[in-house]
Amino acid sequence: MRKGILEYCILKILSSKDSYAFEIIKKLKSLKLIVVEGTLYPLLSRLKNGNFLSYRWEESNQGPPRKYYKLTSEGEIFLKELDNSWEELAEAVNKIRAIKKENKIVLKK
């Protein structure tokens, strides 16, 4: 999966609630966007280093403390830009998908 799409999905998930990495992975997997920890953590670090995410440590009843990620105000702005880009891309792709077979361009030899 392309990095930009996965980053968008991560930001979108975090826009609804603060989450720790395993919750993000579970959500992505439930949506058939298979992700492993080795893919997620570098993306979370990159988004944090870009000031799009912040995090806090929270104690857990089921093991060690968890790092909860949250969108920053810059992250919210970036997500709105990505939302707009996604809408434009989806609209363009849907137009291409709607092209009828008779409208195909036939290349001549």
Jmol script that loads the backbone (N, CA, C; Angstrom):
load data "model"
ATOM      1  N   MET A   1       0.848  -1.177   0.000  1.00  0.00           N
ATOM      2  CA  MET A   1       0.000   0.000   0.000  1.00  0.00           C
ATOM      3  C   MET A   1       0.893   1.240   0.000  1.00  0.00           C
ATOM      4  N   ARG A   2       0.496   2.227  -0.732  1.00  0.00           N
ATOM      5  CA  ARG A   2       1.292   3.442  -0.824  1.00  0.00           C
ATOM      6  C   ARG A   2       1.317   4.168   0.519  1.00  0.00           C
ATOM      7  N   LYS A   3       2.498   4.686   0.856  1.00  0.00           N
ATOM      8  CA  LYS A   3       2.723   5.337   2.138  1.00  0.00           C
ATOM      9  C   LYS A   3       1.711   6.450   2.404  1.00  0.00           C
ATOM     10  N   GLY A   4       1.452   7.288   1.432  1.00  0.00           N
ATOM     11  CA  GLY A   4       0.552   8.411   1.640  1.00  0.00           C
ATOM     12  C   GLY A   4      -0.861   7.988   2.004  1.00  0.00           C
ATOM     13  N   ILE A   5      -1.313   6.884   1.437  1.00  0.00           N
ATOM     14  CA  ILE A   5      -2.659   6.402   1.741  1.00  0.00           C
ATOM     15  C   ILE A   5      -2.715   5.901   3.173  1.00  0.00           C
ATOM     16  N   LEU A   6      -1.681   5.191   3.580  1.00  0.00           N
ATOM     17  CA  LEU A   6      -1.653   4.664   4.945  1.00  0.00           C
ATOM     18  C   LEU A   6      -1.559   5.797   5.965  1.00  0.00           C
ATOM     19  N   GLU A   7      -0.765   6.805   5.678  1.00  0.00           N
ATOM     20  CA  GLU A   7      -0.686   7.969   6.564  1.00  0.00           C
ATOM     21  C   GLU A   7      -2.052   8.636   6.686  1.00  0.00           C
ATOM     22  N   TYR A   8      -2.724   8.785   5.567  1.00  0.00           N
ATOM     23  CA  TYR A   8      -4.067   9.376   5.577  1.00  0.00           C
ATOM     24  C   TYR A   8      -5.005   8.554   6.457  1.00  0.00           C
ATOM     25  N   CYS A   9      -4.975   7.236   6.305  1.00  0.00           N
ATOM     26  CA  CYS A   9      -5.854   6.367   7.098  1.00  0.00           C
ATOM     27  C   CYS A   9      -5.538   6.472   8.584  1.00  0.00           C
ATOM     28  N   ILE A  10      -4.269   6.547   8.934  1.00  0.00           N
ATOM     29  CA  ILE A  10      -3.870   6.683  10.338  1.00  0.00           C
ATOM     30  C   ILE A  10      -4.403   7.993  10.908  1.00  0.00           C
ATOM     31  N   LEU A  11      -4.206   9.071  10.186  1.00  0.00           N
ATOM     32  CA  LEU A  11      -4.697  10.371  10.660  1.00  0.00           C
ATOM     33  C   LEU A  11      -6.216  10.368  10.790  1.00  0.00           C
ATOM     34  N   LYS A  12      -6.884   9.740   9.842  1.00  0.00           N
ATOM     35  CA  LYS A  12      -8.347   9.682   9.881  1.00  0.00           C
ATOM     36  C   LYS A  12      -8.824   8.897  11.104  1.00  0.00           C
ATOM     37  N   ILE A  13      -8.173   7.782  11.403  1.00  0.00           N
ATOM     38  CA  ILE A  13      -8.524   6.996  12.586  1.00  0.00           C
ATOM     39  C   ILE A  13      -8.324   7.827  13.844  1.00  0.00           C
ATOM     40  N   LEU A  14      -7.194   8.529  13.922  1.00  0.00           N
ATOM     41  CA  LEU A  14      -6.894   9.324  15.110  1.00  0.00           C
ATOM     42  C   LEU A  14      -7.771  10.561  15.225  1.00  0.00           C
ATOM     43  N   SER A  15      -8.422  10.958  14.140  1.00  0.00           N
ATOM     44  CA  SER A  15      -9.307  12.127  14.210  1.00  0.00           C
ATOM     45  C   SER A  15     -10.564  11.821  15.018  1.00  0.00           C
ATOM     46  N   SER A  16     -10.901  10.532  15.137  1.00  0.00           N
ATOM     47  CA  SER A  16     -12.101  10.174  15.892  1.00  0.00           C
ATOM     48  C   SER A  16     -11.808   9.933  17.370  1.00  0.00           C
ATOM     49  N   LYS A  17     -10.599   9.444  17.685  1.00  0.00           N
ATOM     50  CA  LYS A  17     -10.220   9.268  19.092  1.00  0.00           C
ATOM     51  C   LYS A  17      -8.731   8.978  19.208  1.00  0.00           C
ATOM     52  N   ASP A  18      -8.144   9.358  20.322  1.00  0.00           N
ATOM     53  CA  ASP A  18      -6.751   9.040  20.591  1.00  0.00           C
ATOM     54  C   ASP A  18      -6.626   7.524  20.678  1.00  0.00           C
ATOM     55  N   SER A  19      -5.531   6.985  20.137  1.00  0.00           N
ATOM     56  CA  SER A  19      -5.362   5.535  20.117  1.00  0.00           C
ATOM     57  C   SER A  19      -3.900   5.166  20.285  1.00  0.00           C
ATOM     58  N   TYR A  20      -3.677   3.949  20.759  1.00  0.00           N
ATOM     59  CA  TYR A  20      -2.316   3.426  20.805  1.00  0.00           C
ATOM     60  C   TYR A  20      -2.103   2.540  19.586  1.00  0.00           C
ATOM     61  N   ALA A  21      -0.868   2.196  19.308  1.00  0.00           N
ATOM     62  CA  ALA A  21      -0.515   1.549  18.045  1.00  0.00           C
ATOM     63  C   ALA A  21      -1.311   0.281  17.771  1.00  0.00           C
ATOM     64  N   PHE A  22      -1.466  -0.581  18.783  1.00  0.00           N
ATOM     65  CA  PHE A  22      -2.172  -1.831  18.543  1.00  0.00           C
ATOM     66  C   PHE A  22      -3.628  -1.583  18.144  1.00  0.00           C
ATOM     67  N   GLU A  23      -4.262  -0.567  18.715  1.00  0.00           N
ATOM     68  CA  GLU A  23      -5.643  -0.231  18.317  1.00  0.00           C
ATOM     69  C   GLU A  23      -5.690   0.206  16.857  1.00  0.00           C
ATOM     70  N   ILE A  24      -4.704   0.990  16.449  1.00  0.00           N
ATOM     71  CA  ILE A  24      -4.644   1.453  15.058  1.00  0.00           C
ATOM     72  C   ILE A  24      -4.474   0.257  14.121  1.00  0.00           C
ATOM     73  N   ILE A  25      -3.571  -0.655  14.482  1.00  0.00           N
ATOM     74  CA  ILE A  25      -3.351  -1.846  13.660  1.00  0.00           C
ATOM     75  C   ILE A  25      -4.631  -2.673  13.568  1.00  0.00           C
ATOM     76  N   LYS A  26      -5.314  -2.892  14.698  1.00  0.00           N
ATOM     77  CA  LYS A  26      -6.562  -3.652  14.689  1.00  0.00           C
ATOM     78  C   LYS A  26      -7.597  -3.016  13.776  1.00  0.00           C
ATOM     79  N   LYS A  27      -7.724  -1.700  13.838  1.00  0.00           N
ATOM     80  CA  LYS A  27      -8.702  -0.995  13.002  1.00  0.00           C
ATOM     81  C   LYS A  27      -8.356  -1.154  11.520  1.00  0.00           C
ATOM     82  N   LEU A  28      -7.086  -0.961  11.178  1.00  0.00           N
ATOM     83  CA  LEU A  28      -6.673  -1.095   9.784  1.00  0.00           C
ATOM     84  C   LEU A  28      -6.888  -2.519   9.281  1.00  0.00           C
ATOM     85  N   LYS A  29      -6.560  -3.503  10.104  1.00  0.00           N
ATOM     86  CA  LYS A  29      -6.761  -4.900   9.699  1.00  0.00           C
ATOM     87  C   LYS A  29      -8.242  -5.215   9.533  1.00  0.00           C
ATOM     88  N   SER A  30      -9.090  -4.667  10.401  1.00  0.00           N
ATOM     89  CA  SER A  30     -10.525  -4.919  10.282  1.00  0.00           C
ATOM     90  C   SER A  30     -11.089  -4.347   8.986  1.00  0.00           C
ATOM     91  N   LEU A  31     -10.401  -3.360   8.439  1.00  0.00           N
ATOM     92  CA  LEU A  31     -10.826  -2.745   7.177  1.00  0.00           C
ATOM     93  C   LEU A  31     -10.091  -3.334   5.974  1.00  0.00           C
ATOM     94  N   LYS A  32      -9.394  -4.453   6.221  1.00  0.00           N
ATOM     95  CA  LYS A  32      -8.643  -5.163   5.165  1.00  0.00           C
ATOM     96  C   LYS A  32      -7.430  -4.387   4.678  1.00  0.00           C
ATOM     97  N   LEU A  33      -6.939  -3.463   5.490  1.00  0.00           N
ATOM     98  CA  LEU A  33      -5.712  -2.734   5.185  1.00  0.00           C
ATOM     99  C   LEU A  33      -4.628  -3.352   6.061  1.00  0.00           C
ATOM    100  N   ILE A  34      -4.087  -4.458   5.607  1.00  0.00           N
ATOM    101  CA  ILE A  34      -3.156  -5.241   6.415  1.00  0.00           C
ATOM    102  C   ILE A  34      -1.895  -4.423   6.693  1.00  0.00           C
ATOM    103  N   VAL A  35      -1.592  -4.302   7.975  1.00  0.00           N
ATOM    104  CA  VAL A  35      -0.434  -3.530   8.411  1.00  0.00           C
ATOM    105  C   VAL A  35       0.241  -4.304   9.530  1.00  0.00           C
ATOM    106  N   VAL A  36       1.560  -4.291   9.531  1.00  0.00           N
ATOM    107  CA  VAL A  36       2.319  -4.893  10.621  1.00  0.00           C
ATOM    108  C   VAL A  36       2.988  -3.784  11.417  1.00  0.00           C
ATOM    109  N   GLU A  37       3.386  -4.114  12.637  1.00  0.00           N
ATOM    110  CA  GLU A  37       3.995  -3.102  13.496  1.00  0.00           C
ATOM    111  C   GLU A  37       5.208  -2.455  12.844  1.00  0.00           C
ATOM    112  N   GLY A  38       5.985  -3.250  12.104  1.00  0.00           N
ATOM    113  CA  GLY A  38       7.181  -2.718  11.453  1.00  0.00           C
ATOM    114  C   GLY A  38       6.875  -1.648  10.420  1.00  0.00           C
ATOM    115  N   THR A  39       5.646  -1.613   9.924  1.00  0.00           N
ATOM    116  CA  THR A  39       5.218  -0.573   8.988  1.00  0.00           C
ATOM    117  C   THR A  39       4.645   0.622   9.734  1.00  0.00           C
ATOM    118  N   LEU A  40       3.885   0.345  10.787  1.00  0.00           N
ATOM    119  CA  LEU A  40       3.167   1.409  11.483  1.00  0.00           C
ATOM    120  C   LEU A  40       4.080   2.337  12.279  1.00  0.00           C
ATOM    121  N   TYR A  41       4.997   1.778  13.049  1.00  0.00           N
ATOM    122  CA  TYR A  41       5.799   2.617  13.938  1.00  0.00           C
ATOM    123  C   TYR A  41       6.629   3.677  13.211  1.00  0.00           C
ATOM    124  N   PRO A  42       7.281   3.346  12.097  1.00  0.00           N
ATOM    125  CA  PRO A  42       8.000   4.419  11.371  1.00  0.00           C
ATOM    126  C   PRO A  42       7.065   5.523  10.872  1.00  0.00           C
ATOM    127  N   LEU A  43       5.847   5.152  10.449  1.00  0.00           N
ATOM    128  CA  LEU A  43       4.889   6.159   9.993  1.00  0.00           C
ATOM    129  C   LEU A  43       4.441   7.043  11.153  1.00  0.00           C
ATOM    130  N   LEU A  44       4.181   6.433  12.305  1.00  0.00           N
ATOM    131  CA  LEU A  44       3.802   7.221  13.480  1.00  0.00           C
ATOM    132  C   LEU A  44       4.932   8.174  13.872  1.00  0.00           C
ATOM    133  N   SER A  45       6.168   7.695  13.820  1.00  0.00           N
ATOM    134  CA  SER A  45       7.315   8.559  14.143  1.00  0.00           C
ATOM    135  C   SER A  45       7.445   9.712  13.160  1.00  0.00           C
ATOM    136  N   ARG A  46       7.259   9.408  11.879  1.00  0.00           N
ATOM    137  CA  ARG A  46       7.354  10.449  10.851  1.00  0.00           C
ATOM    138  C   ARG A  46       6.254  11.499  11.043  1.00  0.00           C
ATOM    139  N   LEU A  47       5.055  11.050  11.346  1.00  0.00           N
ATOM    140  CA  LEU A  47       3.948  11.986  11.567  1.00  0.00           C
ATOM    141  C   LEU A  47       4.178  12.817  12.834  1.00  0.00           C
ATOM    142  N   LYS A  48       4.741  12.195  13.855  1.00  0.00           N
ATOM    143  CA  LYS A  48       5.055  12.923  15.087  1.00  0.00           C
ATOM    144  C   LYS A  48       6.159  13.942  14.832  1.00  0.00           C
ATOM    145  N   ASN A  49       7.196  13.526  14.115  1.00  0.00           N
ATOM    146  CA  ASN A  49       8.301  14.442  13.797  1.00  0.00           C
ATOM    147  C   ASN A  49       7.857  15.592  12.902  1.00  0.00           C
ATOM    148  N   GLY A  50       6.799  15.382  12.132  1.00  0.00           N
ATOM    149  CA  GLY A  50       6.240  16.444  11.295  1.00  0.00           C
ATOM    150  C   GLY A  50       5.270  17.334  12.053  1.00  0.00           C
ATOM    151  N   ASN A  51       5.144  17.103  13.346  1.00  0.00           N
ATOM    152  CA  ASN A  51       4.237  17.860  14.227  1.00  0.00           C
ATOM    153  C   ASN A  51       2.763  17.650  13.896  1.00  0.00           C
ATOM    154  N   PHE A  52       2.445  16.507  13.265  1.00  0.00           N
ATOM    155  CA  PHE A  52       1.053  16.185  12.971  1.00  0.00           C
ATOM    156  C   PHE A  52       0.422  15.369  14.099  1.00  0.00           C
ATOM    157  N   LEU A  53       1.271  14.729  14.908  1.00  0.00           N
ATOM    158  CA  LEU A  53       0.808  13.921  16.032  1.00  0.00           C
ATOM    159  C   LEU A  53       1.580  14.292  17.290  1.00  0.00           C
ATOM    160  N   SER A  54       0.938  14.102  18.418  1.00  0.00           N
ATOM    161  CA  SER A  54       1.624  14.137  19.706  1.00  0.00           C
ATOM    162  C   SER A  54       1.264  12.830  20.405  1.00  0.00           C
ATOM    163  N   TYR A  55       1.881  12.565  21.521  1.00  0.00           N
ATOM    164  CA  TYR A  55       1.531  11.355  22.246  1.00  0.00           C
ATOM    165  C   TYR A  55       1.642  11.582  23.746  1.00  0.00           C
ATOM    166  N   ARG A  56       1.011  10.683  24.485  1.00  0.00           N
ATOM    167  CA  ARG A  56       1.098  10.682  25.940  1.00  0.00           C
ATOM    168  C   ARG A  56       1.153   9.233  26.393  1.00  0.00           C
ATOM    169  N   TRP A  57       1.807   9.003  27.505  1.00  0.00           N
ATOM    170  CA  TRP A  57       1.857   7.666  28.085  1.00  0.00           C
ATOM    171  C   TRP A  57       0.700   7.501  29.046  1.00  0.00           C
ATOM    172  N   GLU A  58       0.070   6.338  29.009  1.00  0.00           N
ATOM    173  CA  GLU A  58      -1.045   6.061  29.897  1.00  0.00           C
ATOM    174  C   GLU A  58      -0.878   4.654  30.480  1.00  0.00           C
ATOM    175  N   GLU A  59      -1.077   4.533  31.778  1.00  0.00           N
ATOM    176  CA  GLU A  59      -0.980   3.222  32.425  1.00  0.00           C
ATOM    177  C   GLU A  59      -2.044   2.290  31.871  1.00  0.00           C
ATOM    178  N   SER A  60      -1.704   0.999  31.849  1.00  0.00           N
ATOM    179  CA  SER A  60      -2.633  -0.009  31.345  1.00  0.00           C
ATOM    180  C   SER A  60      -2.870  -1.047  32.433  1.00  0.00           C
ATOM    181  N   ASN A  61      -4.091  -1.536  32.520  1.00  0.00           N
ATOM    182  CA  ASN A  61      -4.407  -2.627  33.447  1.00  0.00           C
ATOM    183  C   ASN A  61      -3.922  -3.965  32.917  1.00  0.00           C
ATOM    184  N   GLN A  62      -3.552  -4.007  31.642  1.00  0.00           N
ATOM    185  CA  GLN A  62      -3.197  -5.265  30.986  1.00  0.00           C
ATOM    186  C   GLN A  62      -1.763  -5.266  30.484  1.00  0.00           C
ATOM    187  N   GLY A  63      -0.835  -4.739  31.243  1.00  0.00           N
ATOM    188  CA  GLY A  63       0.557  -4.769  30.817  1.00  0.00           C
ATOM    189  C   GLY A  63       1.234  -3.432  31.001  1.00  0.00           C
ATOM    190  N   PRO A  64       2.253  -3.190  30.189  1.00  0.00           N
ATOM    191  CA  PRO A  64       3.027  -1.951  30.337  1.00  0.00           C
ATOM    192  C   PRO A  64       2.228  -0.719  29.902  1.00  0.00           C
ATOM    193  N   PRO A  65       2.717   0.474  30.247  1.00  0.00           N
ATOM    194  CA  PRO A  65       2.038   1.702  29.808  1.00  0.00           C
ATOM    195  C   PRO A  65       1.928   1.745  28.282  1.00  0.00           C
ATOM    196  N   ARG A  66       0.914   2.433  27.819  1.00  0.00           N
ATOM    197  CA  ARG A  66       0.671   2.541  26.369  1.00  0.00           C
ATOM    198  C   ARG A  66       0.885   3.983  25.916  1.00  0.00           C
ATOM    199  N   LYS A  67       1.423   4.094  24.714  1.00  0.00           N
ATOM    200  CA  LYS A  67       1.632   5.413  24.099  1.00  0.00           C
ATOM    201  C   LYS A  67       0.409   5.728  23.252  1.00  0.00           C
ATOM    202  N   TYR A  68      -0.378   6.709  23.681  1.00  0.00           N
ATOM    203  CA  TYR A  68      -1.572   7.127  22.942  1.00  0.00           C
ATOM    204  C   TYR A  68      -1.223   8.296  22.033  1.00  0.00           C
ATOM    205  N   TYR A  69      -1.567   8.147  20.756  1.00  0.00           N
ATOM    206  CA  TYR A  69      -1.308   9.183  19.769  1.00  0.00           C
ATOM    207  C   TYR A  69      -2.539  10.048  19.586  1.00  0.00           C
ATOM    208  N   LYS A  70      -2.294  11.316  19.316  1.00  0.00           N
ATOM    209  CA  LYS A  70      -3.375  12.291  19.150  1.00  0.00           C
ATOM    210  C   LYS A  70      -2.991  13.259  18.035  1.00  0.00           C
ATOM    211  N   LEU A  71      -3.984  13.685  17.260  1.00  0.00           N
ATOM    212  CA  LEU A  71      -3.733  14.707  16.232  1.00  0.00           C
ATOM    213  C   LEU A  71      -3.416  16.037  16.898  1.00  0.00           C
ATOM    214  N   THR A  72      -2.437  16.741  16.364  1.00  0.00           N
ATOM    215  CA  THR A  72      -2.176  18.112  16.797  1.00  0.00           C
ATOM    216  C   THR A  72      -3.024  19.042  15.940  1.00  0.00           C
ATOM    217  N   SER A  73      -3.004  20.324  16.238  1.00  0.00           N
ATOM    218  CA  SER A  73      -3.748  21.269  15.394  1.00  0.00           C
ATOM    219  C   SER A  73      -3.167  21.274  13.979  1.00  0.00           C
ATOM    220  N   GLU A  74      -1.846  21.125  13.857  1.00  0.00           N
ATOM    221  CA  GLU A  74      -1.238  21.025  12.521  1.00  0.00           C
ATOM    222  C   GLU A  74      -1.693  19.748  11.821  1.00  0.00           C
ATOM    223  N   GLY A  75      -1.841  18.679  12.597  1.00  0.00           N
ATOM    224  CA  GLY A  75      -2.322  17.419  12.039  1.00  0.00           C
ATOM    225  C   GLY A  75      -3.742  17.528  11.534  1.00  0.00           C
ATOM    226  N   GLU A  76      -4.575  18.277  12.250  1.00  0.00           N
ATOM    227  CA  GLU A  76      -5.961  18.475  11.813  1.00  0.00           C
ATOM    228  C   GLU A  76      -6.011  19.251  10.502  1.00  0.00           C
ATOM    229  N   ILE A  77      -5.169  20.270  10.384  1.00  0.00           N
ATOM    230  CA  ILE A  77      -5.106  21.046   9.137  1.00  0.00           C
ATOM    231  C   ILE A  77      -4.623  20.164   7.992  1.00  0.00           C
ATOM    232  N   PHE A  78      -3.569  19.383   8.263  1.00  0.00           N
ATOM    233  CA  PHE A  78      -3.020  18.482   7.249  1.00  0.00           C
ATOM    234  C   PHE A  78      -4.067  17.457   6.824  1.00  0.00           C
ATOM    235  N   LEU A  79      -4.829  16.930   7.779  1.00  0.00           N
ATOM    236  CA  LEU A  79      -5.863  15.957   7.461  1.00  0.00           C
ATOM    237  C   LEU A  79      -6.945  16.576   6.569  1.00  0.00           C
ATOM    238  N   LYS A  80      -7.315  17.818   6.816  1.00  0.00           N
ATOM    239  CA  LYS A  80      -8.298  18.489   5.955  1.00  0.00           C
ATOM    240  C   LYS A  80      -7.765  18.605   4.526  1.00  0.00           C
ATOM    241  N   GLU A  81      -6.475  18.919   4.397  1.00  0.00           N
ATOM    242  CA  GLU A  81      -5.873  18.992   3.063  1.00  0.00           C
ATOM    243  C   GLU A  81      -5.902  17.618   2.388  1.00  0.00           C
ATOM    244  N   LEU A  82      -5.571  16.582   3.161  1.00  0.00           N
ATOM    245  CA  LEU A  82      -5.608  15.225   2.610  1.00  0.00           C
ATOM    246  C   LEU A  82      -7.025  14.813   2.247  1.00  0.00           C
ATOM    247  N   ASP A  83      -8.007  15.197   3.066  1.00  0.00           N
ATOM    248  CA  ASP A  83      -9.416  14.919   2.744  1.00  0.00           C
ATOM    249  C   ASP A  83      -9.779  15.517   1.387  1.00  0.00           C
ATOM    250  N   ASN A  84      -9.391  16.774   1.172  1.00  0.00           N
ATOM    251  CA  ASN A  84      -9.685  17.437  -0.102  1.00  0.00           C
ATOM    252  C   ASN A  84      -8.993  16.728  -1.259  1.00  0.00           C
ATOM    253  N   SER A  85      -7.726  16.374  -1.072  1.00  0.00           N
ATOM    254  CA  SER A  85      -6.980  15.662  -2.127  1.00  0.00           C
ATOM    255  C   SER A  85      -7.626  14.321  -2.428  1.00  0.00           C
ATOM    256  N   TRP A  86      -8.034  13.626  -1.368  1.00  0.00           N
ATOM    257  CA  TRP A  86      -8.665  12.314  -1.553  1.00  0.00           C
ATOM    258  C   TRP A  86      -9.966  12.447  -2.337  1.00  0.00           C
ATOM    259  N   GLU A  87     -10.771  13.444  -2.002  1.00  0.00           N
ATOM    260  CA  GLU A  87     -12.041  13.650  -2.715  1.00  0.00           C
ATOM    261  C   GLU A  87     -11.788  13.919  -4.194  1.00  0.00           C
ATOM    262  N   GLU A  88     -10.798  14.748  -4.499  1.00  0.00           N
ATOM    263  CA  GLU A  88     -10.467  15.042  -5.899  1.00  0.00           C
ATOM    264  C   GLU A  88      -9.999  13.789  -6.626  1.00  0.00           C
ATOM    265  N   LEU A  89      -9.145  13.014  -5.971  1.00  0.00           N
ATOM    266  CA  LEU A  89      -8.634  11.788  -6.572  1.00  0.00           C
ATOM    267  C   LEU A  89      -9.760  10.782  -6.794  1.00  0.00           C
ATOM    268  N   ALA A  90     -10.604  10.593  -5.791  1.00  0.00           N
ATOM    269  CA  ALA A  90     -11.709   9.638  -5.905  1.00  0.00           C
ATOM    270  C   ALA A  90     -12.656  10.042  -7.034  1.00  0.00           C
ATOM    271  N   GLU A  91     -12.927  11.330  -7.144  1.00  0.00           N
ATOM    272  CA  GLU A  91     -13.810  11.811  -8.205  1.00  0.00           C
ATOM    273  C   GLU A  91     -13.207  11.540  -9.579  1.00  0.00           C
ATOM    274  N   ALA A  92     -11.918  11.803  -9.727  1.00  0.00           N
ATOM    275  CA  ALA A  92     -11.254  11.574 -11.015  1.00  0.00           C
ATOM    276  C   ALA A  92     -11.231  10.086 -11.363  1.00  0.00           C
ATOM    277  N   VAL A  93     -10.913   9.243 -10.399  1.00  0.00           N
ATOM    278  CA  VAL A  93     -10.874   7.798 -10.645  1.00  0.00           C
ATOM    279  C   VAL A  93     -12.266   7.279 -10.977  1.00  0.00           C
ATOM    280  N   ASN A  94     -13.280   7.754 -10.280  1.00  0.00           N
ATOM    281  CA  ASN A  94     -14.644   7.316 -10.576  1.00  0.00           C
ATOM    282  C   ASN A  94     -15.077   7.718 -11.977  1.00  0.00           C
ATOM    283  N   LYS A  95     -14.633   8.875 -12.431  1.00  0.00           N
ATOM    284  CA  LYS A  95     -14.951   9.286 -13.812  1.00  0.00           C
ATOM    285  C   LYS A  95     -14.285   8.357 -14.809  1.00  0.00           C
ATOM    286  N   ILE A  96     -13.041   7.994 -14.528  1.00  0.00           N
ATOM    287  CA  ILE A  96     -12.322   7.078 -15.417  1.00  0.00           C
ATOM    288  C   ILE A  96     -12.997   5.712 -15.409  1.00  0.00           C
ATOM    289  N   ARG A  97     -13.407   5.247 -14.253  1.00  0.00           N
ATOM    290  CA  ARG A  97     -14.066   3.941 -14.149  1.00  0.00           C
ATOM    291  C   ARG A  97     -15.400   3.927 -14.875  1.00  0.00           C
ATOM    292  N   ALA A  98     -16.019   5.082 -15.020  1.00  0.00           N
ATOM    293  CA  ALA A  98     -17.334   5.161 -15.655  1.00  0.00           C
ATOM    294  C   ALA A  98     -17.257   5.201 -17.177  1.00  0.00           C
ATOM    295  N   ILE A  99     -16.077   5.312 -17.722  1.00  0.00           N
ATOM    296  CA  ILE A  99     -15.935   5.358 -19.175  1.00  0.00           C
ATOM    297  C   ILE A  99     -16.443   4.044 -19.767  1.00  0.00           C
ATOM    298  N   LYS A 100     -17.294   4.147 -20.746  1.00  0.00           N
ATOM    299  CA  LYS A 100     -17.876   2.974 -21.398  1.00  0.00           C
ATOM    300  C   LYS A 100     -16.863   2.367 -22.356  1.00  0.00           C
ATOM    301  N   LYS A 101     -17.033   1.105 -22.634  1.00  0.00           N
ATOM    302  CA  LYS A 101     -16.113   0.405 -23.530  1.00  0.00           C
ATOM    303  C   LYS A 101     -16.039   1.058 -24.899  1.00  0.00           C
ATOM    304  N   GLU A 102     -17.159   1.581 -25.374  1.00  0.00           N
ATOM    305  CA  GLU A 102     -17.149   2.186 -26.718  1.00  0.00           C
ATOM    306  C   GLU A 102     -16.325   3.474 -26.754  1.00  0.00           C
ATOM    307  N   ASN A 103     -16.015   4.014 -25.594  1.00  0.00           N
ATOM    308  CA  ASN A 103     -15.213   5.237 -25.546  1.00  0.00           C
ATOM    309  C   ASN A 103     -13.720   4.950 -25.435  1.00  0.00           C
ATOM    310  N   LYS A 104     -13.353   3.659 -25.444  1.00  0.00           N
ATOM    311  CA  LYS A 104     -11.934   3.315 -25.343  1.00  0.00           C
ATOM    312  C   LYS A 104     -11.188   3.803 -26.572  1.00  0.00           C
ATOM    313  N   ILE A 105      -9.963   4.180 -26.348  1.00  0.00           N
ATOM    314  CA  ILE A 105      -9.113   4.586 -27.462  1.00  0.00           C
ATOM    315  C   ILE A 105      -8.448   3.321 -28.004  1.00  0.00           C
ATOM    316  N   VAL A 106      -8.564   3.106 -29.298  1.00  0.00           N
ATOM    317  CA  VAL A 106      -7.966   1.940 -29.922  1.00  0.00           C
ATOM    318  C   VAL A 106      -6.709   2.399 -30.641  1.00  0.00           C
ATOM    319  N   LEU A 107      -5.589   1.805 -30.235  1.00  0.00           N
ATOM    320  CA  LEU A 107      -4.320   2.164 -30.872  1.00  0.00           C
ATOM    321  C   LEU A 107      -4.166   1.362 -32.163  1.00  0.00           C
ATOM    322  N   LYS A 108      -3.769   2.042 -33.238  1.00  0.00           N
ATOM    323  CA  LYS A 108      -3.550   1.373 -34.522  1.00  0.00           C
ATOM    324  C   LYS A 108      -2.079   1.072 -34.681  1.00  0.00           C
ATOM    325  N   LYS A 109      -1.799  -0.049 -35.362  1.00  0.00           N
ATOM    326  CA  LYS A 109      -0.394  -0.428 -35.626  1.00  0.00           C
ATOM    327  C   LYS A 109       0.155   0.358 -36.776  1.00  0.00           C
TER     328      LYS A 109
END
end "model"
wireframe off; spacefill off
backbone 0.3
color backbone group
